[in-house]
Amino acid sequence: MEYATQYYIGHHPNAQARKTKKAVQAVKRVHSMDATNKRRTRNKQGQTEVSSNTNVANGFLKTTFLPKLEAMKTVRPAKEVEKIETDFYYSLCGIARHYNGFEPMDTRTFGYPYNIALSVWEVENHLKRHVKNWNSLRLVQDDKGKTFLISEEQYDTGTMLYYIPVIPLYKMFKNRSTKRAARLLLSVCSYLYHIADIPYYRQEDAYIYWQYEMISDWIEQDDEAELDSRKDELKVAQWCGDKIEQKLFSRRNLDVFAERIKAFRPKNDFEQECLRIAKEAFTLYTDYPATAVFQHAKYAEDEEQDSEVIAMRKYISFIANAKGWLYETLAESVNNEFNECGLTEEPTVLKRFNGTSVTNCNLEFENRLFPLIGDVCYLLTNN
């Protein structure tokens, strides 16, 4: 296996501090998670050399990242410098065409390696100002000696848990005054369940399913009488979860989505908010009829990263409730695990400017979906 050595070009005075997910009792639009800082960080003086002992996705198995510019001052043969410069300016033209067609300055008169350093600095500043979700720029060299730029775009999920509670929705169906709004939100949640592919906590392949199973085992091993109410809470979570999933499973909720929106006449602020969220969800469903939340998951195919990464499937899910003893216990369990992780998986798009066709993928879907999930969480938690 060939190893990849990575360097970030130049200094990063605005480097982000590490962030971790934090789970607390829900009081905001999305539940935040508490933990020590565990998310990847960027060294303000440029990232030091690191090596990978796992397969790198997206064809980077044999990519070597060039040293930061101080190390590039070493003497190189004229032919090697000429090739690096030729490849670099070709890649630079590609990145300029792709991102808003900006015109980079002609830096060739500055001489190697300062010409490349200046161009990289200019591109970074342009992308930082004009490209939403832009995260980093890397100058790399593949195993054939070809030099090119890689741009990384990433949606920042922050320190949020996107946990959608379903027991409040179940209670809305049992209340005559909120039953109409419940049907509207059922279509929203059906979209999130079927199309966005958000895990459901009653399915065995869901991370939260096993969290609840673990809590159930703890309860069974404790003979204290006061735990009876906790057992009841867990049974309610299971029973209500199954009932709501039966409703969600019917795709008729998607077929009549538009009809429900059209027929709904809000009578108060809560119903007005339900209608607003439903309209946003239906528009997103119309614009992206087959797009899942995990389409740009960064580590989706890297099973060896599991123990180090807070996977998206762990912090995006339907759950039973966002209040009470069960949620507090779930939050504590999640925090304990996430504290051991060093990275947070987030939607990421890598674009290679090496002469091949550049992907037109972007994170517009994520820019609309995650705020929608947050609004649904807040509405159901605070209903």
N, C-alpha and C positions, 0 to 999 in steps of 0.2 A: 504494500500500500504506500502511495506517495503522501507525504505530509504537506500541509499548507501552512505557511507562515504569514501572519496578517499584520499589517501596519496601517494606521490611519495617517493621512498626510497632514502635516502641519500641527499647529496648536489648537486647542479647543477651550477658549476662555469661558465659554458659556456651557460647559459640559453639564449634563443633567445629573442630579443626585440620584442614588439608587431609590427605587420604589418597590414596595411589596404590597400584596393584597391584604386588606384588613377587614375582618368580619366583626361587626358589632350589631347590637339590636338596631333594626332599621329605623332611622329617623330622617333620612335624606332620600333623595330620588333613587339613588343606587346605594347598596350597602357597601361601606368601605371596610377594609380588612386591617387588623392590627398585627404587627410583627416587626421584627428588626428589619432594617433595610437589606433586601436581598436581590433586587433587580440589577441587571448588568449596569455597569457604570463606565463612563469614558474618562480616562485620565486627562487632566487638563493640559498635559504636556505631550499628548499623543499616546496612543495605546502601545504598550510594550509588546514584544514578540510573544505570540502564543502558538501552540501547536494543537492540531486536532488528531485524535486517534480513532475517529469514526468516519464513516463515509459521509461526504459532504453532498447535499442535495443540489439539484439544478446544474449538474455538470461541472462542479468546481473541484473534482477529485485531484486534478493535476495543476491547480492554480497556485502560483507563488506570489505573495503580496510584496511589493517593493518596499525597501526600507524608508523610514521617514527622511526628510531632506538632509538632515545633518550627515547621515550615513551615505547619502547619494553623492556627497562631494568627493568621494574617492575617484581616482583616475580610472577612466574606462577607455577602451580602444575607440578610435574615431568612428569606425564602422558600426560598433555597437551603439554608440551615442546617436549616430545618424538614424539607425533603425528605430531606436526608442522614440526619438523625436518625430519621425515620420508616422509611426503607429499612433503616437499620442495625439498629434494634431488631426489625424484622420478620425480618431475617436472623439476628439473635442468638437469637430464639425458635426458629428452625429448627435452628440448630446445637445448642441446648440439648436439643431433642427427640431429635435424631439420636444424640448422644453421651451415653448413659446417663441421659438425662432430668434432668441437673443443673439447679438453679434459680439463674440468675444474679441478682446483687443489682440493685436498682433504682438506676441511676446518673443518672437524668434531672435530679435536683436539683443536680448539680455544674456544669451548664452546658457548652456546647460550647467547645472540643473535649475537655475533660477527662473528660466523661461517657463519650465513646467510648474514650478512652485507658484509663480504668479498666476498662471492660467487656472490652476486648481483652486487657488484662493478666490479668484474672480467667479468661477463656476459655483463654488460653495456658497458664496454670498448671494449670488443670483437665485439659486435654488431655495436657499433659506428664506428669502423675501417673497418669492413668487409661486412656489410649489407647495400646496397644502400636503401635509403628511410626510414631506421630505425629511429623511433622517440622517443619511451619511453618504459620503462619496469616497470611493476607494480607487486607487491606481494599482492595477495588478499586472502580472506577467504570467502567461500560461506556460505549459511545458514545452511549447514550440518557440518560446521567446517572444511571443506577440504581446505588446503592451496596450492596455486599454483601460477605460474607466467603467466602474460599476456604480450605479446609483441605487440607493436603497430607500424605499418609501415604506413607512410603517404607521399604522393607526395606534395612537397612544390610548390604551384602555385605562390609564391612571391606576389608582389603588382601589378599584371598584370590584365588588362581587355582583355579577349580573344574575341574581337569583330571583326567579319569578314565583311568588307564592300562589298556590291554587285553592287553598282552603277559603280565603276570602271570596273567591269566585263561586265556590260551592255555596257559601252562605248567601250570596247575592241571589242565587237561584231559589233559595228557600224563602226569600223575602219578596212579597208581592210588589212592593214599591220599587224594587231594584231589578226585577226579573227581566225587563226589557233591556236595560243597560247590560245585564249579564249576557244576554244573547249576542249583543254587539261585541262585547269583549271576548266572547267565546270564538267569534270569527277571527279576531285579532290573534288570540292564542293558538288557534288552529293553523293560522299562517306560520307562526313561530315554530309550531310543533312539526308540521308537515314539510314546509318549504325551507324555512331558515334552518331546520334540522337541529333545534335546540334540544339537548338531552332531557328526558323525563325521568324523574326520580324513582318511578315504579318499574323501570326497565333495568334488567340485570347488567346491561353494558354501561349504565350511567354511573359516574363517580359518586354522586350523592346517594344512589341506591345502597352502595356498600358502606357509606358513612352511617346511614340509618341502621343497617344491619349490625354494624359494630356497636352502635348505641344500644340496640336491642339486646345484644349479647351481654353488655355491661349490666343492663337491668336484670336479666335472668340470673346473673351470678351474684346479685345482691339481694339478700333476704329481708331487708328492712321494710317494715310495713308502709312507711311513708312513700315508698316508691310506687304504690298502687296507682296513684294519680298520674305518675309519669308513664306507666304502662298504658294507661287509658289514652294519654295524649299521643303515644306512638301508634296505638291501634286506630285512633281517629285519623292520623296522618296517612296511614295505609289505606283505610277504607275510603276516605274522601278522595285520595289520589287516584284510586281505581275508578271511582265514579266519574270524576272529571275527565280522566283519560278516555273513558268510554264515549263521552260527548266529543272530546277533541278528535277522536279517531275518525269520526264521520267527515268525509270530505264535502258533505253537503254544506257545512259551515263556510267553505270557500265558494261554493256555487251560489249561495245566497248572500254573500258578503255585500255586494253592491246594493242589493235590495234592502238589506237591513239598514244600511247607511241612509239610503234615500227615504225610508219610512220613519226613521227615528226623529222624534221631536223632543229636544231636551227641555226639561222643566226646571232645572236648577244648575248650579255651577258644576256639580259633580257630573251630571249627565252631559253637560257641554264639553267637559274635558274628555269624557268617554268618546264622544263623537269626534272630537279633534284627533285623538289617538287613532281611532278606527279609520278615519280618512287618510291619515299619514301611512298607516299600515297597508291599506288597500292600494294606495298609489305606489308604494314600494313593491308590493306584490305584482302589480301591473307592469312596472318597469323592469322587475327582475323576477320573472315567474318561476325560475328554477335555480335560484342562487342560494347557497347555504352559507351560514356564518363562518364555517371553517374552510372556505375555499382558498384562503391565503394563509392558513395556519403555518407558521414558520418551521416547526419541527414535526409536522404530522407524520413523516415517514422515517423518523429517526428514533426507533424504539430504545436505543441505548441512552438517549437523553432523558428518559422518563423520570429517573430519580433526581435529576438536577433541575428540571423545568416545571414551573407552574403551567400546566397545559391549559389551553383554552377550554377544553371540555370539563375542566375542574372548576372554573370560575364563571361558567355560563351554564345555567340549568334551570329547569322548573324544580321547585321545592315545595314542601308541604305548607309551611308558614314562616313568616319572618318575625314572629313574636313568640314569647313563652319560653319555658324551660327547654323544650326540644331544640328550638333554634339556637338558644344560648350554648347548649351542649354541642350542637353541630358546628357552630362558629369556633368554639374552642378547639375542637378536633381538627377542623380545617386549618386554623392558625398554626397548630403544632406541626402539621405536615408542611405547610408552606414556609415555615421558618427554616426548614432544612433545604430549601431550594435556592438556587443561585440565579435563575433566569425566569423571566415571565414570557410565555409564548404570546405573541400578538400578531394580528394580520400584517403580513409583510410582502412587498413586491420588489424583486430584484430585477434591474434592467442593465443588460450588458451591451456596451457600445463598442463592439469588436468587428463590425462590418456585417454581422448577421442581422436578420430582421428583429427589430426591437418590439417587445410586447407592448400592446396598447392598454394592458391591464392598469387599473387604478383602484383606489380605495373609496370611491364615491359611495358604493353600496354600504360599506362599513360606516362611513360618515353619517349615513342616515339610519342604519339599523341600530347601532349601539345607543344613540339618544332615545330611539323609540323604545327599546327594551328598558332603559332607565325610567322612562315615563310610565310604562306599564307596571314596573316594580313599585314605583312610588304610589301610583293610584290604588293598587291592590293592597299595599301595606298600610296605607293611611285611610282606607275606606271605613 
